[in-house]
Amino acid sequence: MLQHKVDGLSLSLVYDNGNLVRAVTRGDGQEGIDVTGNAVFVDGVRRDIPFKGMVEIRGECYKD
């Protein structure tokens, strides 16, 4: 059986009052790399969401 491997990077998106304020990768495991300026160009990363509090959304980002 053959199975393709999908590899990506961990991405944390922080929204405050519905607006994206920070996008950070896992980095070296201790300190992440701020990629906010580039994250807005990733399909599926929204600049704003309807939630009006502060929320962190974590997931995996990969190139299709």
Wavefront OBJ file of the C-alpha trace (Angstrom):
o trace
v 0.000 0.000 0.000
v 1.292 3.439 -0.961
v 0.300 6.556 0.941
v 1.333 10.141 0.237
v 2.770 12.119 3.137
v 1.443 15.608 3.724
v 3.845 17.854 5.593
v 3.297 21.383 6.760
v 3.924 23.687 9.668
v 2.073 24.497 12.834
v 0.347 27.873 12.720
v -1.219 29.837 15.559
v -3.610 32.667 14.655
v -4.575 35.201 17.326
v -7.677 37.329 16.787
v -8.638 40.245 19.015
v -12.051 41.841 18.619
v -12.472 39.888 15.380
v -9.237 41.102 13.752
v -6.115 39.051 13.060
v -3.381 40.503 15.264
v -0.718 37.789 15.141
v 0.200 34.659 13.190
v 3.077 32.608 14.586
v 4.754 29.321 13.616
v 6.061 26.836 16.164
v 9.610 27.978 15.407
v 12.180 26.058 17.432
v 9.644 24.813 19.971
v 10.481 27.569 22.442
v 9.959 30.705 20.397
v 7.807 30.968 17.292
v 8.396 33.015 14.183
v 5.990 35.891 13.545
v 4.553 35.406 10.028
v 1.574 37.752 10.304
v 2.509 39.708 7.174
v 2.647 36.552 5.048
v -0.215 34.623 6.682
v -2.879 36.845 5.131
v -1.894 35.444 1.713
v -2.560 31.838 2.797
v -5.861 30.558 1.430
v -8.175 29.996 4.398
v -6.521 32.459 6.802
v -9.010 35.247 7.373
v -8.094 38.813 8.276
v -11.227 39.048 10.402
v -13.778 36.737 12.002
v -17.212 37.404 13.553
v -16.026 36.548 17.120
v -15.549 39.782 19.091
v -13.418 38.500 21.983
v -9.820 37.280 21.980
v -9.239 33.797 20.563
v -6.285 31.705 19.404
v -6.819 29.235 16.573
v -4.153 26.571 16.037
v -3.764 24.292 13.075
v -1.526 22.904 10.378
v -0.682 24.870 7.247
v 0.458 23.011 4.133
v 0.926 23.654 0.440
v -1.444 21.757 -1.816
l 1 2 3 4 5 6 7 8 9 10 11 12 13 14 15 16 17 18 19 20 21 22 23 24 25 26 27 28 29 30 31 32 33 34 35 36 37 38 39 40 41 42 43 44 45 46 47 48 49 50 51 52 53 54 55 56 57 58 59 60 61 62 63 64
